[in-house]
């Protein structure tokens, strides 16, 4: 199954592109109610499906408050807002959640920060095994005005650091090229990636 197929399977029918019919709105409301009541299960797929349904219901109803009311008793505005924001995370981040690299409970705190910080915090979780408690604390500090890089370094994370395993031939060529150019291997990799990604 491709990642795109996996994402559609996780998101569910109620959030596929296209107009929201009354039947789809009802399905989204039922999914949200079940999610809030703990009836969807607690693995990452069901949590992502619940988050997607929250986002769909907000779009259909026009506000967090209206979405909560449509979902019924026991569904709060804060619950709808929190999980709708998880679904509104950038698609690459949602894919990492779907693949189990980021816990959904950490994703809801990542969703509290904005802009490029969402990517930086998400990838720090993947590369450094940050706990949900640490992610929550970092998100709070960032929202209070602290630079994300400072919050990460305090927890032993070097922003931008990534450990990779290379084929031996590539490793030797990287070391050889770096020595000849009097550069650090990281600088050679950065130049190569800039050219490739640019």
PyMOL commands that set and color helices and strands:
alter all, ss='L'
color gray80, all
select helices_A, chain A and resi 3-11+13-15+22-36+44-61+64-71+77-87+91-98+104-110+116-128+132-143+148-154+168-180+185-197
alter helices_A, ss='H'
color red, helices_A
deselect
rebuild
show_as cartoon
